[in-house]
Amino acid sequence: MPTGISVQGKPIAGGKFPLICTPLTGKTREAVLAEVVAILPKRPDVIEWRVDFFEAIAAAGEVVALAGAIKERAGGTPVIFTRRSAGEGGQRVALTEGEVVELYERICASKTVDLVDYELSNTAESLRRVREASRQSGVGLIGSYHNFQFTPSPEAIRDRFLAAEGLGADVAKVAVMPRSAEDVLILLVATLRGRREVRIPIISMSMGPYGSLTRMFGFAFGSVLTFAVGHSSSAPGQVPIEDLRSVLEIAQRALGDAQL
């Protein structure tokens, strides 16, 4: 079984595999907190706040305050803080990348989240600063790569996993867009290789209708976390958490102790 994601040295959800994460995509403080209330009864293992949807993202104080409110209401459910860039499928925001890094530094220092997701496509200096800020505050770092145009080769995907590991990330994440059913197989093959070659936990998925299969069965190939809709979707191909949980339970019973 692949190594799971840990927070403060303890595996999330007691080492459950795979973890289910649901996103928060509200534009206002009220909308975000309403999402938390709606999602928690569905028992996600992790919550991701997609702050690029938040209208007041440029007001760092408001962002930190809302992160604290999310964490308080989430109880013991870990929270991931993510600004997804427009180039990798996120919302356009009125911040320079330098200001985004400063926001990450403030969020880490506030210790209001458990993990931060930052993209591998950013500069080496930006990645270094985010890595340093997260380490100083005991916050985990997810080094991520998203391709909304196509699916790279298995070797290129594996190299992204290895790049995240090499940069000192705690988790490596790759999300790609399939143009055919064959592309889904490429992602799964790359995930299987990553599980065998990368020493940190990996998260992988294809997006869109074809890619929904990887969200349901990617765990069998080594992806330690999958995303599901709790209230609103943050990426194409996400399925409702209730449906995903049912599929995972069936698939895990069928697989038993089998290992790929």
HUTA-V818678 format. One record per helix or strand of 2 or more residues. SS is the DSSP state (H for helix, E for strand). FROM is the first residue (numbers start at 1). TO is the last residue. If there is no record, write none. Layout:
BEGIN
SS FROM TO
SS FROM TO
END
This chain:
BEGIN
E 6 7
E 10 11
H 12 15
E 19 24
H 29 40
E 46 50
H 51 53
H 60 74
E 78 82
H 86 88
H 97 110
E 115 119
H 124 137
E 140 147
H 154 166
E 171 177
H 181 197
E 201 207
H 208 221
E 225 229
E 239 240
H 241 255
END
